[in-house]
Amino acid sequence: MADTSKKTLCTFCGVVDQVSVSAEGKVKATGSLGVCVKGAHYFQKHLGADPTEVDRFTSPLLRTPYGWEQVSWDYAIDMVADTILADRQEFGRDSLACYGVGQMTLEALWVAKKFFQGHLGTNNICSNAEQCLANNAGGHELVFGNEGPFAAYDDYRSADAIFFYGHNPAINHPTVFQRYIRQNRGAVKVVIDPRRTATVEKLQADNPDNIHLPVRSGSDVLLNMAFARYLLDENALDRDYLTRAVDPDSADAFLRALAEGPYSIDEVVPRITPDSMPHEEMRRRVLRACALWESDRVVSTSSVGINQTVGSSGVASILNLHLLSGQLGAPGRGHVRLAGQSNASAELAMGYSGRLLPFRMRLADPEHRATMARLWGLPPWRISPSQGLPVASFATSERLRTLVVFGTNPARNFPNLDQWREKMMDLCVIYIDSYYNPEMLEYADIVLPCRTKHETSGIFLNGERRLQYMEAIEEPPFEAWSDVRIVSAVARRIAGRLEGAEPPTTPALSPEEIEALVTDGNGDLSARGLAEAFDFPVDEYGEILSEPVWDEIRTASRGFYNEFVDGSGQAITLKDIQQGEGVQWGGERRYSRNGSEEEVLFPGVFADDRHRARFHLPPPERLVPFSERNTREFVLITGRGQMGGASHRNDVAMFNSATATGTSGWPDRNSVYLNTADAERLGVTAGLLVRLTNDIGSLVCPAEPSADVPAGHLYLTFHPDRAGTHPNLLTSSEECDPLTWQPLLKDTAVDLTPLRP
């Protein structure tokens, strides 16, 4: 009997794997990783569903004085084009901002970046990656000079020891956890996380010798310096590798600071141990973990937890350990990147930041701007040298007037949430998404319905550098467009509005001359350039084909650190990506150790800019656990999932899919968890309402005592609930990583007040 199933990708997290869906809607894993409940649940609920039953937008919407009005696509594209042109002319290029999402295809990320940064000249281009994954890229750049990860998921299977930093894969990445991590029963696993998570529970059930280090929040870098000091004191450094691969001045400075600084086990353990744990017990566990860095094969992995806690320095401090011990470039040796969103790694590569260009070129560098302008076929002056806004500054900017949002919910996922919601009331918000979102409809002015996961074709780049192709397995029952089509249609409509106008042909213009052109009817824009740059071949439904866009990206990548070639140096074609489980750019393993005595060099932004690695010496503020400088009673920990085993399956189903799977599974009200000793001291019992407050805001929610949260800490999930209990009402956008601008959301101090009946 012929197989009538359709093959596509599950893109609910950064793992990304192959699945097939039968004619009866049965979801089956066809790749090496499998499919978890969140992907299976999504496909089963949405394939063939009535759009009204799954809360889909079914036509473009326009806010009017009388409420929302359905309009045609032609009218909606007119409105978007006219809004952009009017605001540019009156308020300048920087009045426009674009906020992307890590579930856009690589083609959409490229086309949007080319449109907003290249042609429209705004650098206010951010994405969810700036709030979750940017610091992983920053850590790699601090040590190796480029953001590209160098290990593969398969390294979990051959490791002797695996370290998890602020990462809960049992909930967030269950397929990797089940098929790779847990299957390697011989490896000792170390989980560094203030709370006892589902990952800790499952790994200690597998083997009680697996280690949990419930350190105080903000202690990761200090702990890693203790690991490094142990390797130095035990003469366990890979001196040969250090000699060949690390800048000698950097090595001398780092090893001297390590030897002279307060990083011995006896000095560090009292600082990282929460009050609810005996110091001697923490010391015993830390010493066991130290010895594991002497193993033959060590893999580390990190995710949002450490990125939002100690930032780029935190990730760099892990990579320091891999350099010290030579744990990279071979099976079972390396640092694995796991992201929350399926194409977050592509956002990093495409430079979704206010100070980056594609391929991580620096906006401040005139040569980099000229290079990117040439690749986009633009005059050198077209790309503005003005630094864009960090996403954390959107709420306080006076220059923003129009915000284009792709498939995410800034009414929930921005820090300093109340202030940001107030700001959105003053903006024209163009909202592009598939699903009805009551929170965003409070602030949107124009809604454009885009295709959802199973209706979209495109390329995804996961955390092990694997490029895979997602096939559309169903056509929408109404006219929904892909992100690529929407952006290209707006660009071509703007070209039509310009009526053939062309800017001066001079190769150089001053900023003042450019702004004068903008003010004088958007005279800096090229009608011909816009029309040609976004005129792609389409399929029978009017959707833009992937191959010409991919060929444009691949050609532009030549000469960069992430040139899209395979392990043998051959250019990666769309056909290569579409076959099997895709292909990894750079091959399965970068920084390969071939056993030679030659010098080891690493690429910078440009592949030919090769240099030795550098140890990152962390700044003093990254060596202080949050509780040591906390001016309030508690440190608030945020993350995915409720506490307690009964809700784990629901947590997995809701992670990154709460909107797409509907609001029916949302709890009425999330609870905040506190240590049992703190609860007893404050007279807090299960279910008692408490108020959390700080300088940013306050919220009221039930409390739940739990021994799984360390003393002096609280835990509140990011999962949505019906009551609007969200930790971003308390998080701040003021503390950001200096390299990446990612907000350090988990450095949040709060007070807790019981509300007596």
Helices and strands as residue ranges (DSSP letters): E 6-10, E 17-21, E 27-29, H 37-46, G 51-54, E 61-64, E 67-70, H 73-91, G 93-95, E 96-100, H 106-113, I 114-119, E 125-127, H 129-132, H 134-144, H 155-158, E 161-165, H 169-172, H 174-176, I 177-181, E 188-192, H 198-206, E 211-213, H 220-233, H 239-245, H 248-260, H 265-272, H 279-292, E 298-302, H 304-307, H 311-325, E 334-337, H 344-349, G 358-360, H 366-375, G 380-382, G 391-396, E 402-406, H 410-413, H 417-424, E 428-433, H 438-441, E 446-449, G 453-455, E 458-461, E 466-470, H 483-497, H 511-519, H 527-533, H 546-556, H 574-578, E 583-584, E 602-603, E 610-611, G 620-623, H 626-629, E 634-639, G 645-647, H 648-654, E 672-674, H 676-682, E 689-693, E 698-705, E 713-717, G 727-729, E 748-754
